[in-house]
Amino acid sequence: MKHLAALLLIATASLSLHASEKDGQAVAAKYNCMGCHSVEQRIVGPAFRDVAIRYRDQNRDEVEKDLMHKVKTGTGGNWGSMIKMPAQQIKDNDLRIIIRWVLSQK
């Protein structure tokens, strides 16, 4: 019985994470992230797939924290001579969903 409860807990957590990552594109669109970024191609800012590739071998919790800080305070120079991204006003929960979705791109 304990094993079944553990499996259900893992499955529920997995579905929650998958739903958050799946909803990331909608949340990104809500905050107009897609005006400067796309999944596959560089626009004004880097492609989300390129962001995922850059950070894929790093500690996910630390990357998430770092990217949240960069989005909230603005950043520039990390991707060459692109225009600096201004500070964004995005709720923490929504930003976490966006970042998890971005990092899930392959």
C-alpha positions as CSV (number, residue, x, y, z in Angstrom):
1,M,0.0,0.0,0.0
2,K,2.9,2.4,0.8
3,H,4.3,1.7,-2.7
4,L,1.0,2.6,-4.3
5,A,0.8,5.9,-2.4
6,A,4.4,6.7,-3.3
7,L,3.7,6.0,-7.0
8,L,0.6,8.1,-7.0
9,L,2.5,11.0,-5.4
10,I,5.3,10.8,-8.0
11,A,2.7,10.6,-10.8
12,T,0.9,13.6,-9.5
13,A,4.1,15.6,-9.1
14,S,5.1,14.6,-12.6
15,L,1.7,15.7,-14.1
16,S,1.9,19.1,-12.2
17,L,5.4,19.8,-13.6
18,H,4.4,18.7,-17.1
19,A,1.3,20.9,-16.9
20,S,3.4,23.9,-15.8
21,E,5.9,23.4,-18.6
22,K,3.1,22.9,-21.1
23,D,1.4,26.1,-19.9
24,G,4.6,28.0,-20.2
25,Q,4.1,29.1,-23.7
26,A,0.7,30.5,-22.9
27,V,2.1,32.4,-19.9
28,A,5.0,33.6,-22.0
29,A,2.6,34.9,-24.6
30,K,0.5,36.6,-21.9
31,Y,3.6,38.7,-20.9
32,N,4.6,39.3,-24.5
33,C,7.8,37.3,-24.2
34,M,7.1,36.0,-27.7
35,G,7.5,39.5,-29.1
36,C,11.3,39.2,-28.6
37,H,11.8,35.4,-28.3
38,S,10.7,32.4,-30.2
39,V,11.2,28.7,-29.4
40,E,13.5,27.9,-32.4
41,Q,14.9,31.2,-33.8
42,R,16.7,34.2,-32.5
43,I,14.6,37.4,-32.8
44,V,15.5,40.3,-30.6
45,G,16.5,37.9,-27.8
46,P,17.8,34.3,-28.0
47,A,15.7,31.4,-29.0
48,F,14.3,29.6,-26.0
49,R,15.8,26.3,-27.3
50,D,19.2,28.0,-27.2
51,V,18.6,29.0,-23.6
52,A,17.7,25.5,-22.7
53,I,20.8,24.1,-24.5
54,R,23.1,26.6,-22.7
55,Y,21.9,25.7,-19.3
56,R,21.0,21.9,-19.7
57,D,24.1,20.6,-17.8
58,Q,23.8,23.0,-14.9
59,N,21.9,22.6,-11.6
60,R,18.3,23.3,-12.5
61,D,17.4,25.1,-9.2
62,E,20.4,27.4,-9.5
63,V,19.6,28.1,-13.2
64,E,16.0,28.9,-12.4
65,K,17.0,31.3,-9.6
66,D,19.6,33.0,-11.9
67,L,17.1,33.3,-14.8
68,M,14.4,34.7,-12.5
69,H,16.9,37.4,-11.3
70,K,17.9,38.2,-14.9
71,V,14.3,38.6,-16.1
72,K,13.3,40.7,-13.1
73,T,16.3,43.0,-13.2
74,G,17.0,43.0,-16.9
75,T,20.2,41.7,-18.6
76,G,22.5,42.2,-21.6
77,G,25.7,40.9,-23.1
78,N,25.0,37.3,-22.3
79,W,24.2,36.5,-25.9
80,G,26.5,38.7,-27.9
81,S,25.5,42.0,-29.3
82,M,21.7,41.7,-28.7
83,I,19.6,44.5,-27.4
84,K,19.5,44.5,-23.6
85,M,16.4,43.0,-22.1
86,P,14.7,45.5,-19.8
87,A,13.5,44.4,-16.4
88,Q,10.2,42.6,-16.6
89,Q,7.3,42.8,-14.2
90,I,6.2,39.2,-14.1
91,K,4.6,37.5,-11.1
92,D,7.0,34.9,-9.5
93,N,4.7,32.0,-10.1
94,D,4.2,32.9,-13.7
95,L,7.9,33.5,-14.3
96,R,8.7,30.1,-12.7
97,I,6.3,28.5,-15.2
98,I,7.8,30.3,-18.1
99,I,11.4,29.4,-17.1
100,R,10.6,25.8,-16.5
101,W,8.9,25.7,-19.9
102,V,11.9,27.4,-21.6
103,L,14.4,24.9,-19.9
104,S,12.3,22.0,-21.2
105,Q,12.9,22.9,-24.8
106,K,15.1,20.5,-26.7
